[in-house]
Amino acid sequence: MTTLATDAPPSPPAGPSRSARRRRRATARVGWLAVLLMSLTIVAYSAVPYLMGTLEQLDPDRAPLAPAYSHTPAVVQVAFVVHIVGAAVALFVGPVQFWAASRRRFPGLHRWLGRTYLVGVGVGGIASLIMAPYNTAGMIGFLGFGTLGALWVWTGWRAYRAIRTGDVRSHQAWMIRNFSLTFGAVMLRTWTGTLVAAQAFAAGDGFDFEAAFENAYNAVTFLAWVPNLLIAEWMIRRRGLPSLQIVDPSARVAQSSERR
């Protein structure tokens, strides 16, 4: 009597090769190092000059926003300095928090640096909301920078609340979103220089730097952070972390139950 051979179960798909994993880790390290260096550069060259004296005393070439805010009410001037300090702290500490080896080896340090980072975000974000009506880009700046400040504080709060409840994966997702907004300080300078250079190339001999800078600055009020947030959401989905949902999943389940 002949027995029929059954089909062998399909073998599980092979995971990425060791060389592929090494390339992925190397790419991640290079990306992290680039973010770290860019963040520290902005802290050194765009934040520190504003702390070298009063707004009236600062050199406009090193601190170009000082003349505009030197004529605002005292509370706005204080908010301006507080915003710079808070943003500088967040930019300085933020990249270290994404260093996986540091989280594993020094969890206590990671927690304390996380608190320091979120304090920087909190005070810097609230100060930015005070500054928003006095920004130099008018109504578009009020909308762009005001929305950025509100989202900066809100995502920081969500990250803090998630870790306090023990939801590590949601905490990681919200921190990615939050730091993408923090990194807006870097992209603001990057996009401004890029857009001014593009206008200079297009205008040729008729180039007007002040007009080009104003055009660029109006654009970066949104351009500095919206693409960052979109990239952050893509990274979150790629890592399998909880993605942003407009509708609460529990509410969606309740609605489907009611329909039945």
C-alpha positions as CSV (number, residue, x, y, z in Angstrom):
1,M,0.0,0.0,0.0
2,T,1.4,3.3,-1.0
3,T,1.3,6.3,1.3
4,L,0.9,9.7,0.0
5,A,3.6,12.2,1.0
6,T,2.2,15.3,2.5
7,D,3.6,18.7,1.5
8,A,6.2,19.9,3.9
9,P,5.3,23.1,5.8
10,P,6.7,26.2,4.2
11,S,9.8,27.4,5.9
12,P,9.6,30.7,7.6
13,P,10.9,33.6,5.6
14,A,14.5,34.3,6.3
15,G,15.3,37.5,8.2
16,P,17.7,40.1,7.1
17,S,21.3,38.9,6.7
18,R,23.9,39.8,9.2
19,S,25.6,42.2,6.7
20,A,22.2,43.9,6.1
21,R,21.8,44.4,9.8
22,R,25.3,45.8,10.1
23,R,24.5,48.2,7.2
24,R,21.3,49.3,8.9
25,R,23.0,49.9,12.2
26,A,25.8,51.8,10.5
27,T,23.3,54.0,8.7
28,A,21.5,54.6,11.9
29,R,24.7,55.7,13.6
30,V,25.6,58.1,10.8
31,G,22.1,59.6,10.9
32,W,22.2,60.0,14.7
33,L,25.7,61.5,14.6
34,A,24.5,64.0,11.9
35,V,21.5,65.0,14.0
36,L,23.8,65.4,17.1
37,L,26.4,67.6,15.3
38,M,23.7,69.8,13.6
39,S,21.9,70.3,16.9
40,L,25.1,71.2,18.7
41,T,26.1,73.6,15.9
42,I,22.8,75.5,16.2
43,V,23.2,75.7,20.0
44,A,26.7,77.1,19.6
45,Y,26.2,79.5,16.8
46,S,22.5,80.5,17.0
47,A,21.6,80.2,20.7
48,V,24.7,81.2,22.7
49,P,25.1,84.6,21.0
50,Y,21.7,85.7,22.4
51,L,23.0,85.0,26.0
52,M,25.9,87.3,25.8
53,G,24.1,90.5,26.9
54,T,20.9,92.4,26.8
55,L,19.0,92.5,23.5
56,E,20.0,96.2,23.0
57,Q,23.7,95.3,23.4
58,L,23.9,92.3,21.1
59,D,25.6,92.4,17.7
60,P,22.8,92.2,15.1
61,D,25.2,90.2,12.8
62,R,25.5,87.4,15.5
63,A,22.0,87.8,16.9
64,P,19.8,89.0,14.0
65,L,16.5,88.8,16.0
66,A,17.7,90.9,18.9
67,P,16.8,94.4,17.4
68,A,13.3,93.3,16.6
69,Y,12.6,91.9,20.1
70,S,14.5,94.7,21.9
71,H,11.5,97.0,21.4
72,T,8.8,94.5,22.6
73,P,7.3,94.5,26.2
74,A,9.5,93.3,29.0
75,V,7.5,90.1,29.4
76,V,8.1,89.2,25.7
77,Q,11.8,89.9,26.0
78,V,12.0,87.6,29.0
79,A,10.0,85.0,27.1
80,F,12.5,85.4,24.1
81,V,15.5,84.6,26.3
82,V,13.6,81.8,28.1
83,H,12.6,80.2,24.8
84,I,16.2,80.3,23.6
85,V,17.5,78.6,26.8
86,G,14.7,76.0,26.8
87,A,15.3,75.2,23.1
88,A,19.0,75.0,23.6
89,V,18.7,72.6,26.4
90,A,16.3,70.4,24.4
91,L,18.6,70.4,21.3
92,F,21.6,69.6,23.5
93,V,20.0,66.8,25.4
94,G,17.6,65.4,22.9
95,P,20.0,63.5,20.6
96,V,21.6,61.7,23.6
97,Q,18.2,60.3,24.5
98,F,18.0,58.4,21.2
99,W,21.3,56.7,21.8
100,A,20.2,53.1,22.5
101,A,23.4,52.1,24.2
102,S,23.1,54.9,26.7
103,R,19.5,53.9,27.5
104,R,20.6,50.3,28.2
105,R,23.7,51.1,30.2
106,F,22.6,54.1,32.1
107,P,18.9,54.0,32.6
108,G,19.0,56.4,35.6
109,L,20.9,59.0,33.5
110,H,18.4,58.5,30.7
111,R,15.5,59.3,33.1
112,W,17.1,62.4,34.5
113,L,18.1,63.7,31.1
114,G,14.6,63.0,29.9
115,R,13.2,65.1,32.7
116,T,15.7,67.9,31.8
117,Y,14.7,67.7,28.1
118,L,11.0,67.9,28.9
119,V,11.5,70.9,31.2
120,G,13.4,72.6,28.3
121,V,10.5,71.8,26.0
122,G,7.9,73.0,28.5
123,V,9.4,76.3,29.3
124,G,10.6,76.9,25.7
125,G,7.3,76.0,24.3
126,I,5.2,78.2,26.6
127,A,7.6,81.1,26.1
128,S,7.2,80.7,22.3
129,L,3.5,81.1,22.7
130,I,4.0,84.4,24.5
131,M,6.4,85.5,21.7
132,A,4.2,84.4,18.8
133,P,2.1,87.6,18.5
134,Y,5.3,89.6,18.3
135,N,7.2,87.5,15.7
136,T,8.8,89.2,12.7
137,A,6.8,87.2,10.1
138,G,3.4,88.7,10.9
139,M,0.2,86.7,10.8
140,I,1.8,83.7,8.9
141,G,4.5,83.6,11.6
142,F,1.9,83.8,14.3
143,L,0.1,80.8,12.8
144,G,3.2,78.8,12.0
145,F,5.3,79.4,15.1
146,G,2.2,79.4,17.3
147,T,1.1,76.0,16.1
148,L,4.7,74.7,16.4
149,G,4.8,75.9,20.0
150,A,1.5,74.4,20.9
151,L,2.4,71.0,19.3
152,W,5.8,71.1,21.0
153,V,4.3,71.4,24.5
154,W,1.4,68.9,23.7
155,T,3.7,66.1,22.3
156,G,6.0,66.6,25.2
157,W,3.2,66.2,27.7
158,R,1.9,63.1,25.9
159,A,5.4,61.6,26.0
160,Y,5.6,62.3,29.8
161,R,2.2,60.9,30.5
162,A,2.9,57.7,28.5
163,I,6.1,56.9,30.4
164,R,4.4,57.7,33.7
165,T,1.8,55.0,32.9
166,G,4.4,52.5,31.9
167,D,3.6,52.7,28.2
168,V,7.2,52.6,26.9
169,R,6.3,52.2,23.2
170,S,3.9,55.1,23.1
171,H,6.5,57.1,25.0
172,Q,9.0,56.4,22.3
173,A,6.6,57.4,19.6
174,W,5.7,60.7,21.2
175,M,9.4,61.5,21.9
176,I,10.2,60.9,18.2
177,R,7.4,63.4,17.3
178,N,8.5,65.8,19.9
179,F,12.1,65.9,18.9
180,S,11.1,66.3,15.3
181,L,9.6,69.6,16.4
182,T,12.6,70.5,18.5
183,F,14.8,69.8,15.4
184,G,12.7,72.6,13.7
185,A,15.3,75.0,15.1
186,V,17.9,73.3,12.9
187,M,15.7,73.1,9.8
188,L,14.6,76.7,10.1
189,R,18.2,77.8,9.6
190,T,18.8,75.2,6.9
191,W,15.7,76.0,4.9
192,T,16.2,79.8,5.2
193,G,19.8,79.5,3.8
194,T,18.6,77.1,1.1
195,L,15.7,79.3,0.0
196,V,17.8,82.5,0.0
197,A,20.5,80.8,-2.1
198,A,17.8,79.6,-4.6
199,Q,16.5,83.1,-5.0
200,A,19.9,84.5,-5.4
201,F,20.6,81.9,-8.2
202,A,17.3,82.8,-9.9
203,A,17.6,86.6,-9.6
204,G,21.2,86.9,-10.7
205,D,22.4,90.5,-10.7
206,G,19.0,91.8,-9.5
207,F,19.2,89.9,-6.2
208,D,17.7,91.7,-3.2
209,F,18.9,90.0,0.0
210,E,16.4,91.6,2.4
211,A,13.4,90.7,0.2
212,A,14.8,87.2,-0.4
213,F,15.3,86.7,3.4
214,E,11.7,87.9,4.1
215,N,10.3,85.5,1.5
216,A,12.3,82.6,2.9
217,Y,11.4,83.4,6.5
218,N,7.7,83.5,5.7
219,A,8.0,80.1,4.2
220,V,10.0,78.5,7.0
221,T,7.4,79.3,9.6
222,F,5.7,76.1,8.4
223,L,8.5,74.5,6.3
224,A,10.8,74.2,9.3
225,W,8.6,71.7,11.2
226,V,5.8,70.2,9.0
227,P,8.1,67.9,6.9
228,N,9.9,66.9,10.2
229,L,6.6,65.8,11.7
230,L,5.7,63.8,8.6
231,I,9.1,62.1,8.6
232,A,8.7,61.3,12.3
233,E,5.4,59.6,11.7
234,W,6.9,57.5,8.9
235,M,9.7,56.5,11.3
236,I,7.2,55.6,13.9
237,R,5.2,53.3,11.6
238,R,8.4,51.8,10.2
239,R,9.5,50.8,13.7
240,G,6.1,49.4,14.5
241,L,5.4,51.9,17.3
242,P,1.9,53.2,18.0
243,S,1.0,55.5,15.1
244,L,-1.1,58.6,15.4
245,Q,-4.8,58.0,15.1
246,I,-7.4,60.7,14.9
247,V,-10.1,58.4,16.3
248,D,-9.6,56.7,19.7
249,P,-9.5,52.9,19.0
250,S,-11.7,52.3,22.0
251,A,-14.3,54.7,20.7
252,R,-14.1,53.0,17.3
253,V,-14.8,49.6,18.9
254,A,-17.7,51.0,20.9
255,Q,-19.2,52.5,17.7
256,S,-18.9,49.2,15.9
257,S,-20.6,47.4,18.8
258,E,-23.5,49.9,18.8
259,R,-24.1,49.2,15.1
260,R,-24.4,45.5,15.7
